[in-house]
Amino acid sequence: MIESRWNMKPDRAKAMMLARRQLAEFVCDAVNLEGINFTLPEIQTLLDGITVGGHRLSDQQTALNQAETWRALFGLIETNQFEITREKVCALHLIAGRDEALDWGKFRSGGVTIAGTDYMPPEADSLPELFEQMVNDSYAIPDIYDRAIHFFLTMARWQFFYDVNKRMGRFIMNGLLLSRGFPGINLPARRQLEFNQLMLDFYPTGDQKSMNAFLRSCLNEKIIKIMKE
């Protein structure tokens, strides 16, 4: 795989080290994007195994599910077992979607809608074939970031699960990047409005250009610099 924009050389050990250091940040931004208002110190405290007052138990569980999924993803990468298959993706969703999605750990069996758009995701019975199409289409994308973003956006648009689709898409996007030795992309909660508007524009058309540019702009310049040292 190539990385054609920043000229970073792949370094899995360094990319994984940076991702582990960002774990609390990844979790904090992910839950805030879902409307769950944790601060970074609160997430750090929660990940240390200490409950945080003033938050619903369900919200704390969502944050802990995120952290557990990240750790499972790290484990797959470090043992060279990460791959984008239906079985692996559903196994990660079993953790990420626990007690939140209507069903977790398997593709949805019925229809869903996406708030704010008239776009309708595909019928449930077409999802296995569409998953394979998504994977096959990725082979024609030479740039690692373009390929990783393709997975995130396609998973978000086709809604393979009843819930936790965008979060799962980000796990797969970052799993691919880290497994190939490149740093993951964190989506800052402070850019939520921009993200939401671009996604609403993306859903009806499937045109990834604007969202691709946005997601690339979320990659921290300090991390790029460290990777290039």
Contacts in CASP RR format, 6 or more apart in sequence:
PFRMAT RR
TARGET T0000
AUTHOR 0000-0000-0000
METHOD contacts of the structure
MODEL  1
MIESRWNMKPDRAKAMMLARRQLAEFVCDAVNLEGINFTLPEIQTLLDGI
TVGGHRLSDQQTALNQAETWRALFGLIETNQFEITREKVCALHLIAGRDE
ALDWGKFRSGGVTIAGTDYMPPEADSLPELFEQMVNDSYAIPDIYDRAIH
FFLTMARWQFFYDVNKRMGRFIMNGLLLSRGFPGINLPARRQLEFNQLML
DFYPTGDQKSMNAFLRSCLNEKIIKIMKE
1 10 0 8 1.000
1 142 0 8 1.000
1 143 0 8 1.000
1 144 0 8 1.000
1 147 0 8 1.000
1 180 0 8 1.000
2 142 0 8 1.000
2 143 0 8 1.000
2 144 0 8 1.000
3 10 0 8 1.000
3 143 0 8 1.000
3 144 0 8 1.000
3 145 0 8 1.000
3 182 0 8 1.000
4 142 0 8 1.000
4 143 0 8 1.000
5 143 0 8 1.000
5 145 0 8 1.000
5 216 0 8 1.000
6 224 0 8 1.000
6 227 0 8 1.000
6 228 0 8 1.000
7 228 0 8 1.000
8 182 0 8 1.000
8 183 0 8 1.000
8 224 0 8 1.000
8 227 0 8 1.000
8 228 0 8 1.000
9 227 0 8 1.000
9 228 0 8 1.000
10 180 0 8 1.000
10 181 0 8 1.000
10 182 0 8 1.000
11 181 0 8 1.000
11 227 0 8 1.000
12 77 0 8 1.000
12 178 0 8 1.000
12 179 0 8 1.000
12 180 0 8 1.000
12 181 0 8 1.000
14 181 0 8 1.000
14 226 0 8 1.000
14 227 0 8 1.000
15 177 0 8 1.000
15 178 0 8 1.000
15 181 0 8 1.000
15 182 0 8 1.000
15 183 0 8 1.000
15 184 0 8 1.000
15 227 0 8 1.000
16 74 0 8 1.000
16 77 0 8 1.000
16 78 0 8 1.000
16 178 0 8 1.000
16 181 0 8 1.000
18 183 0 8 1.000
18 184 0 8 1.000
18 223 0 8 1.000
18 226 0 8 1.000
18 227 0 8 1.000
19 26 0 8 1.000
19 70 0 8 1.000
19 74 0 8 1.000
19 174 0 8 1.000
19 178 0 8 1.000
19 183 0 8 1.000
19 184 0 8 1.000
20 74 0 8 1.000
22 186 0 8 1.000
23 47 0 8 1.000
23 67 0 8 1.000
23 70 0 8 1.000
24 40 0 8 1.000
24 43 0 8 1.000
24 44 0 8 1.000
24 47 0 8 1.000
25 40 0 8 1.000
25 186 0 8 1.000
26 66 0 8 1.000
26 70 0 8 1.000
26 186 0 8 1.000
27 43 0 8 1.000
27 47 0 8 1.000
27 63 0 8 1.000
27 66 0 8 1.000
27 67 0 8 1.000
27 70 0 8 1.000
28 38 0 8 1.000
28 39 0 8 1.000
28 40 0 8 1.000
28 43 0 8 1.000
28 63 0 8 1.000
28 189 0 8 1.000
29 186 0 8 1.000
29 187 0 8 1.000
29 188 0 8 1.000
29 189 0 8 1.000
30 66 0 8 1.000
30 167 0 8 1.000
30 170 0 8 1.000
30 187 0 8 1.000
31 38 0 8 1.000
31 43 0 8 1.000
31 59 0 8 1.000
31 62 0 8 1.000
31 63 0 8 1.000
31 66 0 8 1.000
32 38 0 8 1.000
32 189 0 8 1.000
32 192 0 8 1.000
33 166 0 8 1.000
33 187 0 8 1.000
33 189 0 8 1.000
33 192 0 8 1.000
33 195 0 8 1.000
34 62 0 8 1.000
34 167 0 8 1.000
36 55 0 8 1.000
36 59 0 8 1.000
36 62 0 8 1.000
36 63 0 8 1.000
38 46 0 8 1.000
38 52 0 8 1.000
38 55 0 8 1.000
38 59 0 8 1.000
38 63 0 8 1.000
42 52 0 8 1.000
42 55 0 8 1.000
43 63 0 8 1.000
45 52 0 8 1.000
46 52 0 8 1.000
46 60 0 8 1.000
46 63 0 8 1.000
46 64 0 8 1.000
46 67 0 8 1.000
47 64 0 8 1.000
47 67 0 8 1.000
51 60 0 8 1.000
52 60 0 8 1.000
58 99 0 8 1.000
58 100 0 8 1.000
61 98 0 8 1.000
61 99 0 8 1.000
61 100 0 8 1.000
62 100 0 8 1.000
65 95 0 8 1.000
65 96 0 8 1.000
65 97 0 8 1.000
65 98 0 8 1.000
65 99 0 8 1.000
65 100 0 8 1.000
66 96 0 8 1.000
66 167 0 8 1.000
68 95 0 8 1.000
69 92 0 8 1.000
69 95 0 8 1.000
69 96 0 8 1.000
69 171 0 8 1.000
70 171 0 8 1.000
72 91 0 8 1.000
72 92 0 8 1.000
72 95 0 8 1.000
73 82 0 8 1.000
73 92 0 8 1.000
73 171 0 8 1.000
73 174 0 8 1.000
73 175 0 8 1.000
73 178 0 8 1.000
74 178 0 8 1.000
75 81 0 8 1.000
76 82 0 8 1.000
76 88 0 8 1.000
77 175 0 8 1.000
77 178 0 8 1.000
77 179 0 8 1.000
81 88 0 8 1.000
82 88 0 8 1.000
82 175 0 8 1.000
82 176 0 8 1.000
82 178 0 8 1.000
82 179 0 8 1.000
84 135 0 8 1.000
84 138 0 8 1.000
84 151 0 8 1.000
84 172 0 8 1.000
84 176 0 8 1.000
85 135 0 8 1.000
86 107 0 8 1.000
86 128 0 8 1.000
86 131 0 8 1.000
89 131 0 8 1.000
89 160 0 8 1.000
89 168 0 8 1.000
89 172 0 8 1.000
90 105 0 8 1.000
90 106 0 8 1.000
90 107 0 8 1.000
91 105 0 8 1.000
92 168 0 8 1.000
92 171 0 8 1.000
92 172 0 8 1.000
93 101 0 8 1.000
93 104 0 8 1.000
93 105 0 8 1.000
93 106 0 8 1.000
93 161 0 8 1.000
93 164 0 8 1.000
93 168 0 8 1.000
94 104 0 8 1.000
94 105 0 8 1.000
96 104 0 8 1.000
96 164 0 8 1.000
96 167 0 8 1.000
96 168 0 8 1.000
96 171 0 8 1.000
97 104 0 8 1.000
97 105 0 8 1.000
97 161 0 8 1.000
97 163 0 8 1.000
97 164 0 8 1.000
98 104 0 8 1.000
100 163 0 8 1.000
100 164 0 8 1.000
101 161 0 8 1.000
101 162 0 8 1.000
101 163 0 8 1.000
101 164 0 8 1.000
102 108 0 8 1.000
102 162 0 8 1.000
102 163 0 8 1.000
103 109 0 8 1.000
103 161 0 8 1.000
103 162 0 8 1.000
104 161 0 8 1.000
104 164 0 8 1.000
105 161 0 8 1.000
107 124 0 8 1.000
107 127 0 8 1.000
107 128 0 8 1.000
107 131 0 8 1.000
107 160 0 8 1.000
107 161 0 8 1.000
108 124 0 8 1.000
108 127 0 8 1.000
108 159 0 8 1.000
108 160 0 8 1.000
108 161 0 8 1.000
108 162 0 8 1.000
109 124 0 8 1.000
110 123 0 8 1.000
110 124 0 8 1.000
110 162 0 8 1.000
111 121 0 8 1.000
111 123 0 8 1.000
111 124 0 8 1.000
112 121 0 8 1.000
112 159 0 8 1.000
112 162 0 8 1.000
113 120 0 8 1.000
113 121 0 8 1.000
114 121 0 8 1.000
114 159 0 8 1.000
114 203 0 8 1.000
116 200 0 8 1.000
117 200 0 8 1.000
117 203 0 8 1.000
117 204 0 8 1.000
118 204 0 8 1.000
119 157 0 8 1.000
119 203 0 8 1.000
119 204 0 8 1.000
121 157 0 8 1.000
121 158 0 8 1.000
121 159 0 8 1.000
122 130 0 8 1.000
122 158 0 8 1.000
122 159 0 8 1.000
127 158 0 8 1.000
127 160 0 8 1.000
130 158 0 8 1.000
131 160 0 8 1.000
134 150 0 8 1.000
134 151 0 8 1.000
134 154 0 8 1.000
134 155 0 8 1.000
134 158 0 8 1.000
137 150 0 8 1.000
137 154 0 8 1.000
138 147 0 8 1.000
138 150 0 8 1.000
138 151 0 8 1.000
141 147 0 8 1.000
141 150 0 8 1.000
144 176 0 8 1.000
144 177 0 8 1.000
144 180 0 8 1.000
144 182 0 8 1.000
145 177 0 8 1.000
145 182 0 8 1.000
145 185 0 8 1.000
145 216 0 8 1.000
146 212 0 8 1.000
147 176 0 8 1.000
148 172 0 8 1.000
148 173 0 8 1.000
148 174 0 8 1.000
148 175 0 8 1.000
148 176 0 8 1.000
148 177 0 8 1.000
148 185 0 8 1.000
149 173 0 8 1.000
149 185 0 8 1.000
149 208 0 8 1.000
149 211 0 8 1.000
149 212 0 8 1.000
149 215 0 8 1.000
149 216 0 8 1.000
150 208 0 8 1.000
151 169 0 8 1.000
151 172 0 8 1.000
151 173 0 8 1.000
151 176 0 8 1.000
152 166 0 8 1.000
152 169 0 8 1.000
152 170 0 8 1.000
152 172 0 8 1.000
152 173 0 8 1.000
152 215 0 8 1.000
153 202 0 8 1.000
153 206 0 8 1.000
153 208 0 8 1.000
153 211 0 8 1.000
153 212 0 8 1.000
155 165 0 8 1.000
155 166 0 8 1.000
155 168 0 8 1.000
155 169 0 8 1.000
155 172 0 8 1.000
156 165 0 8 1.000
156 166 0 8 1.000
156 169 0 8 1.000
156 199 0 8 1.000
157 202 0 8 1.000
157 203 0 8 1.000
157 206 0 8 1.000
159 165 0 8 1.000
160 168 0 8 1.000
161 168 0 8 1.000
166 199 0 8 1.000
170 185 0 8 1.000
170 187 0 8 1.000
173 184 0 8 1.000
173 185 0 8 1.000
174 184 0 8 1.000
174 185 0 8 1.000
175 184 0 8 1.000
177 183 0 8 1.000
177 184 0 8 1.000
177 185 0 8 1.000
178 184 0 8 1.000
182 227 0 8 1.000
183 219 0 8 1.000
183 220 0 8 1.000
183 223 0 8 1.000
183 224 0 8 1.000
183 227 0 8 1.000
184 219 0 8 1.000
185 215 0 8 1.000
185 216 0 8 1.000
185 218 0 8 1.000
185 219 0 8 1.000
186 218 0 8 1.000
186 220 0 8 1.000
187 195 0 8 1.000
187 215 0 8 1.000
187 218 0 8 1.000
188 218 0 8 1.000
191 218 0 8 1.000
194 214 0 8 1.000
195 214 0 8 1.000
198 210 0 8 1.000
198 211 0 8 1.000
198 214 0 8 1.000
199 211 0 8 1.000
201 210 0 8 1.000
202 208 0 8 1.000
202 210 0 8 1.000
202 211 0 8 1.000
END
